[in-house]
Amino acid sequence: MQSKKISTNIPVTDIDEAREFYQDFLGLQTEEFNLGWVARFTDVESGAHVQLVTRDETAPVDSALSVHADDVDEAYREARERGYEIVHPLTTEAWGVRRFFVRAPDGTVLNIVAHRD
């Protein structure tokens, strides 16, 4: 699998309450998206970004990282072949991504994701 981008998923209780800190203080001015339960804030010049997550919409647990993969179907096949625990199955979500959650050997849950074209 080739990782194209990795986003840190920061757990928050309320995205609107967290906005001031991440946008104003850290300077991540661009709200790339906000689905109500997850939002990404980015500095367009540097590319620095974070995702704030209140709770995952469809998965049974929240992930620590979102890894944007070049081929999510191949990554899923490889994760299963290697015997890694799949926490959320390969799914095409209503908001336009195809993803699955996998648990790393250290226990960290990762969201392996690709946007539909």
Secondary structure, 3 states (H helix, E strand, C coil): CCEEEEEEEEECCCHHHHHHHHHHHCCCCEEEEECCCEEEEECCCCCCEEEEECCCCCCCCCCCEEEEECCHHHHHHHHHHCCCEEEEEEEECCCCEEEEEEECCCCCEEEEEEECC
